[in-house]
Amino acid sequence: SGFGIQDSGDRLAAPRREAGTQRTITIPPSLLITALGQIEHIEQSVTMDANFTEAWALLSMQLSRLYVNGNRDPAVSRRAKEAMDRAVALSPDGARTRLAKARYLFLVAGESNNARMEMDQALRSSPNDAEVLAYAGTLDLDAGNLGTSLSNLERARASDPRSYNTLYALMQVYAFLGRQADAIAAGSAAVALAPGNMQPVEYLAMVHL
């Protein structure tokens, strides 16, 4: 079974709910404003260029994150799917398209197996892409595959050592593996990159216990 991880695909992420349960999530206002601002900017980009594949993919990813961390507004989930579908229509086999599809399936649709299949395809086409490796590692961690998760995340960190998402996921993997010093190092690096985000601070406190 999985480890009930915190989704490192998004700085706004909160602990995942167990099947059949409900959760209420409060997003720090500053992070919510940032997320909404990013979405508005991307919406403007796709309005100016309807064939901008990466913008459609990014829009879907940001909306999926907002949905899972916000009030689960059906309008947000619909727009996330519309953006994902547009990216698929423009570039069905692109790494960013598959990444967007995986995030939608995992965060919004709750289809973790299908999300994993999309990431497997993304890894085949872009085996050295740091973002692809990081999200694949996150899904591996959620499934309890610590060895594969660690391998993907450490490769992602080697490629992009300043990725908050990668560092935050690595902190969790190290903690589950009992590697406290490594967990603290990764968590401290995550805190340095996102000083306004209390999640890594709270997780570090648990690691220290």
Secondary structure, DSSP 4 states (H G I P E B T S, - for coil): -----B-TT-TT--BPPPTT--------HHHHHHHHHHHHHHHHHHHH-TT-HHHHHHHHHHHHHHHHHTT--HHHHHHHHHHHHHHHHH-TT-HHHHHHHHHIIIIII--HHHHHHHHHHHHHH-TT-HHHHHHHHHHHHHHT-HHHHHHHHHHHHHH-TT-HHHHHHHHHHHHHTT-HHHHHHHHHHHHHH-TT--HHHHHHHHHH-
